[in-house]
Structure formats: structure tokens, C-alpha cells
Amino acid sequence: MTIPTSAFVELPAELRKSPRRTTPVEEALPTLCGNEFGTGGRQVTASAAMTVTYQTAGEPASNVPQGMIHQTIFTFDGAGASAYLDRLRTAVQACPSYEQAGNRVTVKSEVLTGVGGEGLLLTRTWPETSLNGERTGGTASSQIAVARVDSAVTVFNDQGWEGTSGNPAILDRVVRDGVRAIDAWQR
């Protein structure tokens, strides 16, 4: 099975900083304490990933992007999609925080409602740093959203530009649009 480009979310024009592009799955998936997102096991029938780069609506084209969202789609045999989410929930509970670039990143997990058959929303928070790596005293955060759509699971990994915070409102819209795209593809 091949996952078509049409199954992936496309940003609305006012948020699109650059066209979506194919990305290796290993690079698109987030890493927390380990390889929590990395494998769906033997029940995976296909996987693919794309990245969209977004901007704040109405910003001039000369501004840097606000962030990137890597979307991975896995398709599964049997109950593989639900099993993947079960394994992921267990792995995330075992990883309340981790070290990244010398900073402690905390992970908060909650149920993501209203999208697909079941969902998970993770919020990562860390000490904010300036472009030269000095702490600013504030915090930065980004989110990972995971949704099951029938026998498929999609993972959205939102990353702010150059270590800045992601945009939860844009991610929420992208997740909802992305689930609709997968649903349309599966019909």
C-alpha cells in the first residue's frame, strides 16, 4: 500500500510559508526519552511523512517562518492502530521529562478529543533560550498530536522555528484538517 500525497494536510494559503515536502519518517517523528513514536511493529502496512512550514497569517513574506509541522501517517493491519496508541501512551507515561541540548524538557500528556477515533496531545516545555543559546528566563513549548483514523494513525510534530515555541492554534487546525484528509482518502 502507498499513502498518497492527498492523505496529508495542506496548509491554507495564508499560513503556508513553503510547499509541503516529503520527509523521511525517521526525521519527522519526535524523540522524547527514546523511540516512543518510532515503530508500529509488524502490523504496519505503510508509512510516509511530509513537512509543512507555517507562518502567522498576514505576515510579510520576508519574515522567518513561525514553525514546521512534521506529519507522519502509519497504516496498520487488524487492531494495530489501537495497539500503537496503547504502546505510545505507556511509553509517554514512562517519560515525564528528558534532557535535550542541556535543558530539561517536561512532557504533559492529555486526551485529544474530537478528532478521529482516539487521540493524544503531548505538550513539551523547556527553558527558552536566545538565538545564541542564553536562557531568557521564559519558557518555550511545542506540541505533538496523535490521532487514530480507522486503521491509520497520524502523528503531528510541531516545532517552532529555531527552538522557539510552536503555535497550538495552528497545530489544532492542522490536526483537524489532517484527520479530514485521511478520512477522505480512506473512503
N, C-alpha and C positions, 0 to 999 in steps of 0.2 A: 504494500500500500504506500502511496505517496501523499503527503499532505500538501494541498495546493496553496499557492500564494493567497488565493481568495479566502482561505480559512484564517488568515492573520489580520489583525486590526490594521486599519489605515487611519491615520490622524486626520481630523478635519483641517482644511487648508490654513485656517488662522492659527493653528497650533503646530503645524508641520515646519520644522526648521530644515530638514533634508528628507529625501525619499527613504522609505523603509528599505532595509538591505538584509540579505541573507547573512546569518551569523552562525558559526559553529556552535552546536548545542552546549559543548563543554564551556565555552566562553560566555554564553548567555545565562547559564544557571548560576544562582548565587551560591556562595560558600559561607557557611557560618562556622560552627566548630569543626565540621568535616564535610563529608559528601552527602549531606542530608537530601538534596534535591537530585543527586546525580543519576540514580538508576531506578527504573521502574521494574527491574527484574526481567525474568524470561517472558512475561506476558506482554511486553511492549512489542507492538507490531510496526510502529513507525515513530520517528521523532524528527522535528525540524525546529529551527529558531530564526527569528528576524528581529532587527533592532529598529526602533523609530527614535529620532532625535526631535525633541519638542522645545518650543519657545512659549513665552507668555503671549497671549493674544494681543495684537496691536503693537507689539514691539517692533522697532525698526530692524531691517534685515542685517544691519551692521552689528547688532548686539550679539554677544555669545549666546549659545543655546542655554535653556534653563536646565535641561537634563536629557537622559536617554532612558528608554524603557526597552528591556530585552524581553521578548515573548518567546517562550518555548511551548510547543504542543507535543504531547505524547498521545498515541492511540494504544489501546490495550485490548487483549482478548479477555473474555469472561468477566470476572469481578476485579480485574487488575487495576482499574482506575480507582475504585474504592479502597483497595488494598494499598495502593500508592499513598493515598491521603492518610490512611491509618498509620503507615510507617513514618510518614512525614511528621504528623502530629506528635508521635512518640519521640522522634529524633529531635524535634524542636523543643519539647519539654525538657530534654536532657541537656539543652544548650541555652540557659538563660542569659549567658554573656560569653564573649570571646575577645581575644586580642587581635587587633588589625592595625598595622603600621604604628605600633607602640601605644595605641589607645584602646581603652576598654569600651566595647560596643555591647549595649544591652539589647535584648530581644524580647518584645512583648507579643504574645500570640492571642488572637481572638477569632471568633467565628465570623466569617464573611457571609452576610445574608443577602438574599435577593438576587443572587447570580448562580446560574447553573444548578446542579443537583446538590452540591455541598461546596463549601469554600472555607478558606483560611486566610487571614490577613496578619502579616507579621510587620511590626514596626521596629526598625533598628535605630538606636540613638547613640550618639558618641560626642565627645568634646569637639566643638567646632575649632578649626584652625584657619589661619590666613593662608594665602597662596604660598608664602614662604615657610609654612609649617608651624607657625607660632600659635599657641592657643589664644582664642579671643575672649574666653570666659563664657561664651554661649554654648548651646548645643546644636547639633545638626541631626537630621533624621531622614530616613528613606523607608519605603515600604516594599514588601513583597506580597503579591496577591496570588492565590492559587484557587482555581475553580475547576470542578468536575462538570463536564457536559456529556452526559450519557457515558460512552466508553472512552472519552478523551479527557485529558487533564491539561490545563494550560497554566503556566507559571509566568507571571509578570514581575520582572525585577526592575524597579525604578531606581535610577541613580542620578542624583543631582550632578551638575556639571562640575568637574574637578573637585569632588569631595564636599560640595555644598549639599543642602537639603534637597530632596525630591519634592514633587508637588502632589500632595494627596488628592486634591480636587481633580487634577488631570488624570492621575492614576485611576481614580474611581470611574471616570468617564471612559477611559481606555478599557478597563476591565469589562464594563457593561457592554461596550461596543464589540469588544473581542469575543465575549461569550455569544453574542448575537451572530457574529460572523461564523463561529464554529458550529452553532446550531443550524444556520442556513446551509453550511457545507454538508453537514451530516444528513440532511433531509433528502 
